[in-house]
Amino acid sequence: MLGITLNADAYLDRLQQEIARIDRAAVQQWADLLYQAWENGRFVFIFGNGGSGTTATHMAEDLGKSSLREKDLHDESLKRLKVLSLTDNAGWIMAVGNDLAYDEIFVQQLMNYGSRGDLVIAISGSGNSPNVLKAVDWANRHGLITFGLTGYQGGKLKQMQQHGLHVDLMDMGMVESVHLCVFHWVLNDVHARINRDGRYAQCAGAAN
């Protein structure tokens, strides 16, 4: 944990340095895949363990609510982004973990919900969480698109995923912070594209 040895100034400086090292092409691809899922009416499934699990919850909530303008949330005619965090179905997770195995908690849900062309966002700081890997393996074999968010050395997830964003850092807290920080730009970009807003407003004018 870097904060044990670094004071607040040094820690925040290091966080800025790590964000600056992120692969911008991977960030853009993440946004592209989410927008394409919306455009094609595909589902987006997000999952991880611990802090990454709550990151999945946060991402699903933001993408579900904030991909449309607030004034449009009652408009039933608008297409919505179909997004679900697989970390939030507590009863199902406990049943599968108790009756089958903990490494089955995500893949069993994907078997019920997932279809070819859907997008899977798998989060694992170490890249080696067995339940994440099992779900990604199933998704790859059944025609889903997989995007991994990893840290440390990337682990097995970085090798299995079709696409991904890697934070090359041996500190779980900062890896998780970078994942969520970068996500908020991705969210804004997807929102702007769906609503033809901000830098995409000119696209709406061209379409008209």
Buried (B, 14 or more C-beta within 10 A) or exposed (E): EBEEEBEEEEBEEBBEEBBEEBEEEBBEBBBBBBBBBBEEEBBBBBBBBBBBBBBBBBBBEBBBEBBBEEEEEEEEEEEBBBBBBBBBBEEBBEEBBEEEEBBBBBBBBBEEEBEEBBBBBBBBBBBBBBBBBBBBBBBBEEEBBBBBBBBBEBBBBBEBBBBBBBBBBEBBBBBBBBBBEBBEEBBBBBBBBBBBBEEBEEEEEEEE
